[in-house]
Amino acid sequence: MATLPETGKTPAFNIPLVDLSAFLQGKVESEAIQDLVKQIRLACSTSGFFQIVGHGVSLAMQDSALRASKALFSLPQEEKLKLKEGPGVGYETFGAQILEAGRKPDLKEGYFINREIAGLQPPYQPFCRPNIWPEASLLPETEFKLPLLAYHTAMQELAVCLMDLLASSLKIRDNNMMANFCREPIASLRLLHYPPHPDVEDDALMGAGAHTDFGGITILLTDGNSGLQVLDQATKEWINVPARSDAFVVNMGDLLETWTSGYYKSNIHRVINKSGKERYSVPFFFDGNPDFVVEPLDGSATERYTVQEHLLKRYEQSF
């Protein structure tokens, strides 16, 4: 159990840019770390979003992930369809998801890369099903599979660091709780391609309809093209998230909102690609150990469920 910080007066909507370098350098007692924790607490309790720099992931590694994404989606459609095997694994065609009820199918295509687990056990299914890789003759492993697996590993390490920061921001006293959540997690990359939005007025068409993310936290890499919007719940206005090539966007998922009794927000967001260009993004979803039991930190639980049970329910609603 944790004593969640006092809420007090509701602060203004906030999507800050925060620098993780002091934290990653181990300066845990520094004033910079205390300021970082405060910024993250404010962001998570208002918009549920923040951006990070000084994260330790090189631009070269980010570029390699984006190049791999572009190469995949440039393949002929018949080759991409060979990589299709249902929700949560391999290729996902345009219109496979309808994230917002009442809208047209999402104007995007995708490709899932799950954490590779030897001897996959039932708690990880269907979230970590074996990956489907394109033939090396089409996309050599050195240009596709290997850089994406390396990027997946880097994202998982970064996610664990962020969860440590979230624990500090929530004043969690149980040192084992976050370690248990992060142990052998469900974690997946998703390559996404959004074509330019049609130059017509159609309110029912979105790149990704308004939704919240299912799990723990999401770490988003973009190609510098804008399109991500977050809903300011107080004003009901859609706020554009600046597209920065040097920063990741981080947001809370439904699991974190439940875990914190609504103190941290899993906020509604959407994508409308009006940049006039092809837009590529690579979100990393970190959802925790499938057997971890989620119950509100303030002790107000009326029901208990595992990460796996929560994700299964949300997947059934979306696909």
C-alpha positions in Angstrom: 0.0 0.0 0.0 1.1 3.6 -0.6 0.0 7.0 0.7 -0.9 8.8 -2.5 0.0 12.5 -2.6 -2.7 15.0 -1.7 -4.6 16.1 -4.8 -5.6 19.6 -3.6 -6.7 22.1 -6.3 -6.8 20.5 -9.8 -3.7 22.0 -11.7 -3.8 23.0 -15.3 -3.4 20.5 -18.1 0.3 19.8 -18.5 2.5 17.9 -21.0 6.0 18.8 -19.9 9.4 18.0 -21.4 11.6 16.3 -18.7 15.3 15.4 -18.8 16.1 11.9 -17.4 19.9 12.3 -17.6 20.5 13.1 -13.8 18.4 10.0 -12.8 20.2 7.7 -15.3 23.5 8.9 -14.0 22.5 7.8 -10.5 22.2 11.2 -8.9 19.2 10.0 -6.9 19.6 12.5 -4.0 20.1 15.6 -6.2 17.8 18.6 -6.4 17.4 17.8 -10.1 15.9 14.4 -9.3 13.4 15.9 -6.8 12.3 18.4 -9.5 12.0 15.6 -12.0 9.8 13.6 -9.7 7.5 16.6 -9.1 7.2 17.3 -12.9 6.3 13.7 -13.6 3.7 13.6 -10.7 2.1 16.8 -12.1 2.0 15.5 -15.6 0.6 12.1 -14.7 -2.1 13.6 -12.5 -3.3 16.0 -15.1 -2.8 15.0 -18.8 -1.3 11.6 -18.2 1.4 12.5 -20.7 5.0 13.8 -20.7 8.0 13.9 -23.1 11.5 12.7 -22.2 15.0 13.6 -23.3 18.3 12.5 -21.8 16.9 9.0 -21.9 20.1 7.2 -23.1 18.7 5.8 -26.3 20.8 6.9 -29.2 19.4 8.7 -32.3 21.1 6.0 -34.4 19.1 3.3 -32.6 15.9 5.3 -33.0 16.6 5.9 -36.7 17.2 2.2 -37.3 13.8 1.4 -35.8 12.1 4.0 -38.1 14.0 2.8 -41.1 13.0 -0.8 -40.5 9.4 0.4 -40.1 9.4 2.2 -43.4 11.1 -0.7 -45.2 8.4 -3.1 -43.9 5.4 -1.0 -45.0 7.1 -0.4 -48.4 6.8 -4.1 -49.2 4.1 -5.2 -51.7 0.8 -5.9 -50.0 0.9 -9.6 -50.9 4.2 -9.9 -49.0 2.8 -8.1 -45.9 -0.3 -10.3 -45.9 2.0 -13.4 -45.5 3.0 -11.9 -42.1 -0.7 -11.7 -40.9 -1.8 -14.1 -38.2 -4.5 -12.4 -36.2 -4.6 -9.7 -33.4 -1.4 -9.1 -31.5 1.1 -10.8 -33.8 2.6 -9.9 -37.2 1.1 -7.7 -39.7 -2.2 -5.8 -39.2 -4.0 -4.4 -42.2 -5.5 -1.0 -42.7 -8.9 -0.9 -40.9 -8.2 -3.9 -38.6 -9.0 -1.8 -35.6 -11.8 0.5 -34.7 -10.5 2.2 -31.6 -13.5 4.6 -31.3 -17.1 3.5 -31.5 -19.1 5.2 -34.2 -16.0 5.9 -36.3 -14.8 4.3 -39.5 -12.0 1.7 -39.2 -8.6 3.3 -38.3 -6.6 4.6 -41.2 -3.4 2.9 -40.3 -1.5 -0.4 -40.8 0.7 -2.0 -38.2 3.1 -4.8 -37.3 3.6 -6.3 -33.8 6.9 -7.3 -32.3 6.5 -9.2 -29.0 9.1 -9.9 -26.4 10.6 -13.2 -27.4 10.1 -15.8 -24.7 11.5 -19.3 -24.9 9.0 -22.0 -23.9 6.0 -19.6 -23.9 3.7 -20.3 -21.0 -0.1 -19.7 -20.9 0.0 -16.4 -18.8 1.8 -14.7 -21.7 -0.6 -15.8 -24.4 -1.9 -14.2 -26.5 0.3 -11.1 -25.7 3.7 -12.6 -26.4 3.0 -15.0 -29.2 6.0 -16.0 -31.4 7.0 -13.2 -33.8 6.5 -13.6 -37.5 9.5 -12.2 -39.4 9.7 -11.4 -43.1 12.0 -13.5 -45.3 15.6 -12.4 -45.1 15.6 -12.1 -48.9 13.1 -9.3 -48.6 14.3 -7.6 -45.4 17.8 -8.8 -44.2 18.0 -9.6 -40.5 20.7 -7.0 -40.0 18.4 -4.3 -41.3 15.1 -5.4 -39.7 14.9 -8.2 -37.1 18.2 -7.5 -35.3 17.8 -3.7 -34.9 14.2 -4.0 -33.8 15.0 -6.7 -31.2 17.8 -4.4 -29.9 15.4 -1.5 -29.8 12.9 -3.6 -27.9 15.5 -4.5 -25.3 16.5 -0.8 -24.9 12.8 0.2 -24.5 12.3 -2.4 -21.9 15.3 -1.1 -19.9 14.0 2.4 -20.2 10.5 1.4 -19.1 11.9 -0.2 -15.9 13.7 3.1 -15.2 10.4 5.0 -15.7 8.5 2.7 -13.5 11.1 3.4 -10.8 10.5 7.1 -11.2 6.7 6.6 -11.1 7.2 4.6 -7.8 9.1 7.6 -6.4 6.4 10.0 -7.6 3.7 7.9 -5.9 5.7 7.5 -2.7 5.5 3.7 -2.9 7.3 2.3 0.2 7.3 -1.4 -0.8 10.5 -1.8 -2.7 9.5 -5.2 -4.0 6.2 -4.1 -5.5 7.6 -2.4 -8.6 10.2 -5.1 -9.1 7.5 -7.7 -9.1 5.5 -5.8 -11.6 8.5 -5.4 -13.9 9.7 -9.0 -13.7 9.3 -11.0 -16.9 6.8 -8.4 -18.3 4.4 -8.4 -21.2 6.0 -5.9 -23.5 5.6 -5.3 -27.2 6.6 -3.0 -30.0 4.2 -1.9 -32.6 5.3 -0.4 -35.9 2.6 1.9 -37.3 2.1 3.6 -40.6 -0.4 6.4 -41.1 -0.9 7.7 -44.7 -1.8 11.3 -45.2 -5.3 12.1 -44.1 -7.6 12.5 -47.1 -8.2 16.1 -48.1 -12.0 15.8 -47.4 -14.2 16.6 -44.5 -15.0 13.3 -42.8 -15.4 13.5 -39.0 -15.8 9.7 -38.9 -12.3 9.0 -40.2 -9.2 8.9 -38.0 -5.7 7.6 -38.2 -6.4 6.2 -34.7 -9.7 6.9 -33.1 -10.0 8.4 -29.6 -8.9 5.8 -27.1 -6.9 5.1 -23.9 -4.1 2.6 -23.8 -4.8 -0.7 -22.1 -1.8 -1.4 -19.9 1.0 0.1 -17.9 2.9 2.8 -19.8 3.5 3.6 -23.4 6.8 5.0 -24.8 6.3 6.5 -28.3 8.9 7.2 -31.0 7.8 9.3 -33.9 9.3 10.3 -37.2 8.9 14.1 -36.5 5.5 14.4 -38.2 2.7 15.7 -36.0 -0.7 14.0 -35.5 -1.0 12.9 -31.9 -3.6 14.8 -29.9 -4.6 14.5 -26.3 -7.9 15.5 -24.8 -8.0 18.2 -22.1 -10.8 16.8 -20.1 -11.5 20.2 -18.4 -12.0 22.2 -21.6 -12.8 19.3 -24.0 -10.2 20.6 -26.4 -7.8 18.5 -28.3 -4.2 19.4 -27.6 -1.5 18.8 -30.2 1.6 17.0 -28.8 4.7 18.6 -30.3 6.6 16.1 -32.5 10.3 16.2 -31.5 12.9 14.0 -33.0 15.0 14.0 -29.8 12.2 13.1 -27.4 9.9 10.1 -26.6 6.3 10.7 -25.6 5.3 8.7 -22.4 1.7 8.1 -21.3 -0.1 6.2 -18.7 -2.4 3.3 -19.5 -5.6 2.1 -17.9 -3.7 -0.3 -15.6 -1.8 2.6 -14.0 -5.0 4.6 -13.6 -6.7 1.7 -11.8 -3.6 1.0 -9.7 -3.4 4.6 -8.5 -7.2 4.9 -7.9 -7.5 7.4 -10.7 -4.8 9.7 -9.4 -2.7 9.1 -12.5 -4.7 9.6 -15.7 -5.0 7.2 -18.6 -6.0 10.0 -20.9 -7.9 9.8 -24.2 -5.8 10.5 -27.3 -6.1 10.1 -31.0 -4.1 10.4 -34.3 -5.0 12.5 -37.3 -2.2 12.8 -39.8 -2.7 16.1 -41.4 1.0 16.6 -42.1 0.5 15.8 -45.8 3.3 13.2 -45.4 3.5 9.5 -44.6 3.7 9.2 -40.8 5.6 6.5 -39.0 5.6 5.8 -35.3 6.9 3.1 -33.0 5.0 2.7 -29.7 6.4 0.4 -27.0 3.8 -1.0 -24.6 5.0 -2.1 -21.2 2.3 -3.9 -19.3 4.0 -5.8 -16.5 4.1 -9.3 -15.3 1.0 -11.2 -16.3 0.5 -12.8 -12.9 0.9 -9.5 -11.0 -2.3 -8.7 -9.0 -3.5 -5.2 -9.6 -5.3 -3.5 -6.6 -5.5 0.2 -5.8 -2.5 1.6 -3.9 -4.7 3.4 -1.5 -6.3 0.2 -0.3 -9.7 0.9 -1.8 -9.9 -2.3 -3.8 -13.4 -3.8 -4.4 -12.0 -6.4 -6.8 -8.6 -7.9 -7.6 -7.4 -9.1 -11.0 -4.2 -9.9 -12.7 -2.5 -8.0 -15.5 -3.4 -10.9 -17.8 -7.1 -10.7 -16.9 -7.2 -7.0 -17.4 -5.5 -7.1 -20.8 -7.6 -10.0 -22.1 -10.8 -8.0 -21.3 -9.5 -4.9 -23.2 -8.2 -6.8 -26.2 -11.6 -8.5 -26.6 -13.2 -5.0 -26.7 -10.9 -3.6 -29.3 -10.3 -6.3 -31.9 
